């Protein structure tokens, strides 16, 4: 039996203004990264997903955290 692999659908990023309810989430990410990644602009089709990821990123990049911010950036760079 032959199994054909279907290509993944390609979704275009939506403009950040597409979901006004996510404005604060996008601003927080842009403050930390300097930009809003296309992955979030694509994920905004599911606003709950963006909100959950924003909470996770907020916890990771919390300035009160114990791990040095520079080290976090290094780990993020290597992992990406």
N, C-alpha and C positions, 0 to 999 in steps of 0.2 A: 504494500500500500504506500503510495507516494504522498508525502505531506508537503504541501506548498506553504511557504512562509509568506504571509501578507505583509506588505510594508506598513509601517506605522503611519497613522494620519498625521499630516503636518498642519499644526494650528498656528496661525499668525498671532503675534502679540496684539492685544487691544490697546488703545490709547489709555493712559492712566486716568483720563477724565471720563472714561466709559462707565466706571463704577464710583460715583461720588462718595458712597458709604465707606470706601476703602482709602480715601484720601489720607487720613492720619496714618494708616498702615504703610502706605507708599512713602510718605514723608519720613517716617521713622527709619525705614530701610535705607532711603536715600541719605539720611543723616549719617548712618554708620558706614555705608559702602561708597557713597558719593554718586550713586545712580540707582535706578530701579531695574533689577535684572529682568530680562525677557521672560524668564521662567515665571515670575510673579505676574507679569502682564498677561501671560497665557492662562495662569491659574485663576485669574479673577473671574473666569467663567463660573467658578465655584467659590463664591465669596467666603464661605466658612473655612475653606482650605487656606486661603490667604490669611484670614484672621488667626487661625491656629498656628500657622507657620510664623506669623509675626510675633505671637506670644513666645514661641520657642526661641526665635532669634533674639527677642528682648531679654530673655533669661540668659542666653549664652553671652551676649554682649553687655550685660549689666556692668556698669562702671564700678559697682561695689563688689564684684566677683573677686575671687582669690587668685585667679590666673591672670598673668600680665596680658594686657591688650595686644601688645606686639607679638607675643607668642601665639595668641589666638589667631591673629592675622596670618602668621607663618603656617600654622596648622591648616587654616582655611585655604591658603594658597596651594599647599602641597596636596590637599585632598581634592582640589577642584580639577 
